[in-house]
Amino acid sequence: MESIGDDAALRRIAAGDRAAFQAFYRAHAPWLSARLRRRCPDRELAAELLQETFLAVWRVAAGYRGGAEAAGWLWSIALSRLIDAQRRAAVRPRTVEAAGDAVHGRHPSAEDEALTRVWDTAVIDALRGLSPELKAVLQATVLDGLSVREAAVLLGVPEGTVKTRAMRARRLPREALS
């Protein structure tokens, strides 16, 4: 299939064109997978979120309004799925990890490893205590370097909400550390 633009591909996907969907998937799956893995230390969960995201694209492609960047729209779907997964994980009972668990496939994400080298344990614990919504705002504005407007579009919330969440996301760890 010849290369088509994202807007045209999404219109064709909305009409049920599987070839357009496959082309859209091939164009966007690599970067989306890498981005999800940066934010999710569980590779299997990141792969599952990738599939859920593209399943949602197949189902809701008709809802894409066009004009906006399709990659931002796609990331907002993936981010929503990631936040939902983090919420579900937060309410599940946790088991105590055995000493050899790291050897059996449980590894910290690259971001966690980098943070561990830079920040002490108290700061990391304070950041881990943030809700998924607050973490998403911090990641978008601090780690990804997005403006408030860009973060609002990416997260699908008003700019004022991004500002409020960013303020809370900075204040809560500060209070936990004092």
Secondary structure, 3 states (H helix, E strand, C coil): CCCCCHHHHHHHHHCCCHHHHHHHHHHHHHHHHHHHHHHCCCHHHHHHHHHHHHHHHHHHHHHCCCCCCHHHHHHHHHHHHHHHHHHHHHHCCCCCCCCCHHHHCCCCCHHHHHHHHHCCHHHHHHHHCCCHHHHHHHHHHHHCCCCHHHHHHHHCCCHHHHHHHHHHHHHHHHHHHC
